[in-house]
Amino acid sequence: MGQSLAKSLDVQGYEVVLLGRPKRNSSGLTGRLVPWDATNLGEWKKELENTQALFNLAGRSIDCRHSTRNRELILSSRIHATRVLGEAVASCHTPPKVWLNASTASIYPDIRGDVPAHHEDSPGDAPGFLEDVGRAWEREFFQHKRQGVRQVAMRISIILGQEGGAFPVIEKFTRLGLGGTQGPGTQWMSWLHLDDWVGVARFLLESRDIDGPVNLASPEPVTNQVFMREMRKCFAPWGIGLPAPTLGIRIGAFFLGTSPELVLKSIKVSASKINKSGYSFIFTQIRHALQSFASQK
């Protein structure tokens, strides 16, 4: 997600600065890499002076087994990074014009059936670990208010892209004939094509009248049953895919080292704020989104 956005901004003439830990393969990154530990203030804070925007996407991946240790890392990595960025913004003589901080659409309660999607004013009071993380993340973020700095909490749904996240794994299983319905199939999936992630992120950067929590999702959520049916059409041999019952999902998640809730929770949200503000989605239907990946093979 970060590199896709960085490449788009770079093409448009922005100077892109990346805060991160240097890695062996960091030479191929788009943007000038400035070291930080996501916990402590340092020389890196000078990079925030007189900037157009600050994007914070830092945090331990949730695609892991949610052991006690991993839970601590998932939460602390988000809180510490957001806190130290808030301290850095507070120290700026001329702070960023807008601070866009990642959050999650999972904070909304699980809903099933043909009911309206959650919007930004819906209660974000769903029970659960990831839901608690999302609320704590936003509380920390909005504690660091500064005059002149617009703050946007991006409640991100499932991002569909070929270079990372859940999609490559689901595609692989589908190609192996395991692309049937996952769990009951009634769980909703709010999704966003990677190209629209970049488009929405840039739209939020430039839309001065949008602030607070913002849902990032395509206008047309689908059930898992529909999603997997379209996956089979694009990627399954002869369109065949064995279903995975809920118990199978839980067992498989254990052996794959991930959390079953990433598949089983029903997330249905509406991106009301960006819809009303006039963002034009590139991909609104899941069929077209998946076909865009299939055509690249």
Steps between C-alpha positions, in 0.01 A plus 500: 500500500769746598715443196205516262408839643863614499541415132186691408606808697849483356365499145297811581812685611475471878818441697433175686673431831468157661540448872608144562760251604764441230484152348717308258257556213425866581704625203207439265253710696337811358579791730790613716531268799560667837565264794269498803402246764130599514536561873744781577547854374813555295648696212227359278246744647656780292359330191148601609572873481301686234364183337177452308393180674594234751375145436535252784457136397738357761402192697573130547310290245178348634548202266654280768395269781357727768709369788551711811834625369366582154203680649737718700701579187193573287369750754825659618642547150196709403474697822872579529536609137194723517608649834851590389369648174263713709794621706692580183207691350469698824868597479477628141524872430299442179324162536349285223177639357327165542573186701338185363519209742408141421217337692270205437142439388484201735392721790139482376275217623459183296184521288338241272223499246355777290545787745653846448876529522671680788597861429742729683241599761411139585613379844847350479442278801554148367653259756829331427876542503547669162203722575660607830822574313317718248331705772822543697680604181246771425492625859876547494484670160234754590677588826766674295300789364679808374351811350543507124555124469201319349470146637348206314464150646486267201278204594637265238315192376661205316748629242520282188843505342739246355813600687386437856218455746237227488433494126811310378431226756134468402596495132753222561244281677246569226744388231556182701128422492431622853303810404162404638293695750689575821307430818124569475548731200250748642770725641529832318828614348558870455791535261706755312715448191860610546459760225209650692701494824752726327222712351312540828818576696591777259140625497507529881833679482354764272143529642532769765143464623531133603622410847435255782425130439460404133402155370708372210297244305351439158131599464397135449593259781445131426447188705781250521291261291483753215866597537622141477268429205661786309845380607426157351386656172833682469753261651365148567570206268167428328331733749512236773572575865455294815326688784665551838260459794543718807678226694733447206577872490589497869723195466664630184562840657683332787737315268548803275582717799219751452167597657170345381315823576668663202279274285196438717406848621230679303600857408253714307580870487408798285757763405243774552740792539700443183188409303334829597819692424509376142773237483457292183590136559701314237358162608150474646421136414699208634487325163686781327749535785596131480509501122756780514735264685425204276583704190847572639594132514 
